[in-house]
Amino acid sequence: MHALDVLGDPVRRRILELIADGEAPAGDVGRVIQAEFGISQPAVSQHLRVLRESGFVTVRPDGARRLYAVDPAPLAQADAWFDTFRSFWQPKLDALGTELARGRLAKRKAADAEREPSDPPPNGGPTTPVDPPRP
């Protein structure tokens, strides 16, 4: 099964999100998925099995529990597939980053202009100008 076939299901994507930060017991994952998607415990188990068999997750026994964790290798396969199309959106994301940086700079400049000369700067910088104005 191709990585994108596995990731095409919203339940499986959510399971991966739940365990992205580290191992999680199958029971905890199941409770969240059942509550969010309204599916049965056997259906959750089936999604976990698909993720396990496709290599997206690893499972480790811990007593009676089964701990699931993300295996990043299949995600790299999906990322490689997206590389073909990255050129469509990367320039737009770069432009967005530039505009966000300009907006932050404009806010800082506006805040500096509104500040009274006797007010200390918000970043703890010098309270007096480096070069005093000339008469």
C-alpha positions as a Markdown table, in Angstrom:
| # | Residue | x | y | z |
|---|---|---|---|---|
| 1 | Met | 0.0 | 0.0 | 0.0 |
| 2 | His | 1.4 | 3.4 | -1.0 |
| 3 | Ala | 2.0 | 5.9 | 1.8 |
| 4 | Leu | -0.6 | 8.3 | 0.5 |
| 5 | Asp | -3.2 | 5.5 | 0.5 |
| 6 | Val | -2.6 | 5.0 | 4.2 |
| 7 | Leu | -2.6 | 8.8 | 4.9 |
| 8 | Gly | -5.7 | 9.3 | 2.9 |
| 9 | Asp | -7.9 | 8.2 | 5.7 |
| 10 | Pro | -8.7 | 10.9 | 8.3 |
| 11 | Val | -8.8 | 8.4 | 11.2 |
| 12 | Arg | -5.3 | 7.1 | 10.5 |
| 13 | Arg | -4.0 | 10.6 | 10.1 |
| 14 | Arg | -5.5 | 11.5 | 13.5 |
| 15 | Ile | -3.9 | 8.4 | 15.1 |
| 16 | Leu | -0.5 | 9.5 | 13.8 |
| 17 | Glu | -1.1 | 13.0 | 15.2 |
| 18 | Leu | -1.9 | 11.5 | 18.6 |
| 19 | Ile | 1.3 | 9.5 | 18.7 |
| 20 | Ala | 3.6 | 12.0 | 17.0 |
| 21 | Asp | 5.1 | 13.2 | 20.3 |
| 22 | Gly | 5.9 | 9.7 | 21.5 |
| 23 | Glu | 4.5 | 6.4 | 22.5 |
| 24 | Ala | 0.9 | 6.1 | 23.5 |
| 25 | Pro | -1.1 | 3.0 | 24.7 |
| 26 | Ala | -3.6 | 1.6 | 22.2 |
| 27 | Gly | -6.4 | 2.1 | 24.8 |
| 28 | Asp | -5.7 | 5.8 | 25.1 |
| 29 | Val | -5.6 | 6.2 | 21.3 |
| 30 | Gly | -8.8 | 4.2 | 20.9 |
| 31 | Arg | -10.7 | 6.3 | 23.4 |
| 32 | Val | -9.8 | 9.5 | 21.6 |
| 33 | Ile | -10.6 | 8.2 | 18.2 |
| 34 | Gln | -13.9 | 6.6 | 19.3 |
| 35 | Ala | -14.9 | 10.0 | 20.8 |
| 36 | Glu | -13.9 | 12.1 | 17.9 |
| 37 | Phe | -15.0 | 9.8 | 15.0 |
| 38 | Gly | -17.8 | 7.8 | 16.7 |
| 39 | Ile | -16.3 | 4.5 | 15.6 |
| 40 | Ser | -16.1 | 1.2 | 17.5 |
| 41 | Gln | -13.0 | -0.2 | 19.3 |
| 42 | Pro | -12.6 | -3.0 | 16.7 |
| 43 | Ala | -12.7 | -0.3 | 13.9 |
| 44 | Val | -9.9 | 1.6 | 15.7 |
| 45 | Ser | -7.9 | -1.6 | 16.1 |
| 46 | Gln | -8.3 | -2.2 | 12.3 |
| 47 | His | -6.8 | 1.3 | 11.6 |
| 48 | Leu | -4.0 | 0.6 | 14.0 |
| 49 | Arg | -3.3 | -2.7 | 12.2 |
| 50 | Val | -3.2 | -1.0 | 8.8 |
| 51 | Leu | -0.7 | 1.6 | 10.2 |
| 52 | Arg | 1.4 | -1.2 | 11.7 |
| 53 | Glu | 1.4 | -3.4 | 8.6 |
| 54 | Ser | 2.2 | -0.5 | 6.3 |
| 55 | Gly | 5.1 | 0.5 | 8.6 |
| 56 | Phe | 3.8 | 3.8 | 9.8 |
| 57 | Val | 3.8 | 2.8 | 13.4 |
| 58 | Thr | 5.7 | 0.4 | 15.7 |
| 59 | Val | 4.1 | -1.4 | 18.6 |
| 60 | Arg | 5.9 | -2.4 | 21.8 |
| 61 | Pro | 4.3 | -4.6 | 24.4 |
| 62 | Asp | 4.4 | -3.2 | 28.0 |
| 63 | Gly | 2.7 | -5.8 | 30.2 |
| 64 | Ala | -0.9 | -6.0 | 29.1 |
| 65 | Arg | -0.7 | -2.8 | 27.1 |
| 66 | Arg | 0.5 | -2.2 | 23.6 |
| 67 | Leu | 2.4 | 1.1 | 23.1 |
| 68 | Tyr | 2.3 | 2.6 | 19.6 |
| 69 | Ala | 4.8 | 5.1 | 18.2 |
| 70 | Val | 5.3 | 6.7 | 14.8 |
| 71 | Asp | 8.0 | 5.2 | 12.4 |
| 72 | Pro | 9.1 | 8.1 | 10.3 |
| 73 | Ala | 10.4 | 6.1 | 7.3 |
| 74 | Pro | 7.1 | 5.8 | 5.4 |
| 75 | Leu | 6.5 | 9.5 | 6.0 |
| 76 | Ala | 9.7 | 10.2 | 4.2 |
| 77 | Gln | 8.3 | 8.2 | 1.2 |
| 78 | Ala | 5.2 | 10.5 | 1.2 |
| 79 | Asp | 7.5 | 13.6 | 1.5 |
| 80 | Ala | 9.5 | 12.4 | -1.4 |
| 81 | Trp | 6.4 | 12.1 | -3.5 |
| 82 | Phe | 5.4 | 15.6 | -2.6 |
| 83 | Asp | 8.8 | 16.9 | -3.7 |
| 84 | Thr | 7.6 | 16.7 | -7.3 |
| 85 | Phe | 4.9 | 19.3 | -6.4 |
| 86 | Arg | 6.7 | 21.4 | -3.8 |
| 87 | Ser | 7.6 | 24.0 | -6.5 |
| 88 | Phe | 3.9 | 24.9 | -6.8 |
| 89 | Trp | 3.5 | 26.1 | -3.3 |
| 90 | Gln | 7.0 | 26.8 | -2.0 |
| 91 | Pro | 7.4 | 30.3 | -3.6 |
| 92 | Lys | 4.0 | 31.3 | -2.1 |
| 93 | Leu | 5.0 | 30.1 | 1.3 |
| 94 | Asp | 8.3 | 32.0 | 1.0 |
| 95 | Ala | 6.4 | 35.1 | 0.0 |
| 96 | Leu | 4.1 | 34.7 | 3.0 |
| 97 | Gly | 7.0 | 34.4 | 5.3 |
| 98 | Thr | 8.4 | 37.6 | 3.9 |
| 99 | Glu | 5.1 | 39.5 | 4.3 |
| 100 | Leu | 4.8 | 38.2 | 7.9 |
| 101 | Ala | 8.3 | 39.4 | 8.7 |
| 102 | Arg | 7.5 | 42.8 | 7.2 |
| 103 | Gly | 4.4 | 43.1 | 9.3 |
| 104 | Arg | 6.3 | 42.3 | 12.5 |
| 105 | Leu | 8.9 | 44.9 | 11.6 |
| 106 | Ala | 6.2 | 47.5 | 10.9 |
| 107 | Lys | 4.6 | 46.7 | 14.3 |
| 108 | Arg | 7.9 | 47.1 | 16.1 |
| 109 | Lys | 8.6 | 50.4 | 14.3 |
| 110 | Ala | 5.1 | 51.7 | 15.1 |
| 111 | Ala | 5.5 | 50.7 | 18.8 |
| 112 | Asp | 8.9 | 52.4 | 19.0 |
| 113 | Ala | 7.5 | 55.6 | 17.4 |
| 114 | Glu | 4.6 | 55.7 | 19.9 |
| 115 | Arg | 6.8 | 55.2 | 22.9 |
| 116 | Glu | 7.6 | 58.4 | 24.9 |
| 117 | Pro | 11.3 | 59.3 | 25.0 |
| 118 | Ser | 11.3 | 58.8 | 28.7 |
| 119 | Asp | 9.8 | 55.3 | 28.5 |
| 120 | Pro | 12.3 | 52.5 | 28.8 |
| 121 | Pro | 12.4 | 50.3 | 25.6 |
| 122 | Pro | 10.4 | 47.1 | 26.0 |
| 123 | Asn | 13.5 | 44.9 | 25.2 |
| 124 | Gly | 15.6 | 46.3 | 28.0 |
| 125 | Gly | 17.9 | 48.2 | 25.7 |
| 126 | Pro | 19.5 | 51.6 | 26.4 |
| 127 | Thr | 17.2 | 54.3 | 27.8 |
| 128 | Thr | 19.0 | 57.2 | 26.2 |
| 129 | Pro | 20.0 | 57.6 | 22.5 |
| 130 | Val | 23.5 | 56.4 | 21.7 |
| 131 | Asp | 24.1 | 59.7 | 19.8 |
| 132 | Pro | 22.3 | 62.7 | 21.4 |
| 133 | Pro | 20.7 | 65.1 | 19.0 |
| 134 | Arg | 22.9 | 68.0 | 18.0 |
| 135 | Pro | 21.9 | 71.6 | 18.8 |
